[in-house]
């Protein structure tokens, strides 16, 4: 994966220049006219959006606004939902992922996902992280070992668990479990990571660790995160999208959304006046 | 007044639960006493080592092994039939089938278990055995093969239904985690869901085995009544249950040694099914804790 690092990317006050610059490139994720139905219910009412590489984009909005559905469109997790129908195009690196011949399994290796509740497999810590590699048919034990170690190191869990890799992943604390789940996702080396309220079931200390992790992961991955925590969105994201009733109300740089939003609906939501 | 009413109802409820316990204890007691008297005349060593079971002949032998082998052979054939079919059905219903299909097919499958076993027995005797004889000419009219196969069909719902419950109880989040990492449905089913539900699946298999060992009518009708120490599925055998039927229906004198053999056989059967049920209960208790 190509890593584009510009010195200015870390400085929020010079973000304007990056936006102009990256507009000339193909966006990492490009969603065009996305509409989603569950049976007769229209969950997403036509959304256009593009997400840049190596950024953190936060999805905010009241429960039931469609942000989770929208997130799950990016790795086609809605495919198995009964009554699911969609319209529009979602392109990753320029390729429409909803084309007929797309291999969904391959797509999901590229677009990892971390869920709201930590969901480790009832397997050992090692097997949890190795799972993604093993289902790809990788047999090289040294390679798997190395990848497990490096993934656990990336989420700063290695020092805590290196002596009990054989212990069940479910025996860890909630925060550790969530970092294990992130490590599991990283082990397959995706380029995009989708996170659906990854800290909502964690205590403040575990939450701080995950937030710090997200900040570091941005260097290598493109991250889209759903959060109900406004402080969290403003702390960790570069861009923020506000959804309401299946529509994208406002999408801009996080700083702009939180200091000077265009729409009053956005302002009302982030200041806690509704939702 | 209200308090007395409450008290009466409470006592009545207690009494009815005590009755069940009393009946169970009574059965175990009678079994034990009669079996004890049997073993005062026949040595336990002979009972477990003698390879002949001929209590109704002039030359009497009291070796349980032939009955045990008949029971285990028919049960093994039944499990060999029911396990692959039942597991396949459960995985299909839980992981692949549309919800509406699952809702209709499950009760229909469970109907299999509610067909009277005497019907199964006749089915084995007059349909399955003649059919199998076309392929295995040496197959005798009574044999453990067709009895076992038909018994296997009967216990399919025990495995498919209970395993499906266990598979279905695996949290959706584990499926999503696996799909989210690029696993196919097949990989998810066999590498995540089945291992996660393994204790429930094992319980279903144990209950099915226990059902097969205790099954009476099918084997009494279709497997024959010849106690024989053999693993050959084509010849007539006799199971513990079939022997008990045979003696109970016959004109053996009450209180005689021949009469007491059914209690010795009965307690052997009871020990087996009791052990199996205890194991499955233990596993189930452990399993219930896992996702709470």
Boltz contact constraints between the chains, C-beta under 6 A:
constraints:
  - contact:
      token1: [A, 105]
      token2: [B, 182]
      max_distance: 6.0
  - contact:
      token1: [A, 105]
      token2: [B, 184]
      max_distance: 6.0
  - contact:
      token1: [A, 108]
      token2: [B, 180]
      max_distance: 6.0
  - contact:
      token1: [A, 108]
      token2: [B, 182]
      max_distance: 6.0
  - contact:
      token1: [A, 109]
      token2: [B, 182]
      max_distance: 6.0
  - contact:
      token1: [A, 113]
      token2: [B, 180]
      max_distance: 6.0
  - contact:
      token1: [A, 115]
      token2: [B, 173]
      max_distance: 6.0
  - contact:
      token1: [A, 119]
      token2: [B, 173]
      max_distance: 6.0
  - contact:
      token1: [A, 119]
      token2: [B, 174]
      max_distance: 6.0
  - contact:
      token1: [A, 119]
      token2: [B, 177]
      max_distance: 6.0
  - contact:
      token1: [A, 121]
      token2: [B, 192]
      max_distance: 6.0
  - contact:
      token1: [A, 122]
      token2: [B, 196]
      max_distance: 6.0
  - contact:
      token1: [A, 132]
      token2: [B, 181]
      max_distance: 6.0
  - contact:
      token1: [A, 135]
      token2: [B, 183]
      max_distance: 6.0
  - contact:
      token1: [A, 135]
      token2: [B, 187]
      max_distance: 6.0
  - contact:
      token1: [A, 188]
      token2: [B, 181]
      max_distance: 6.0
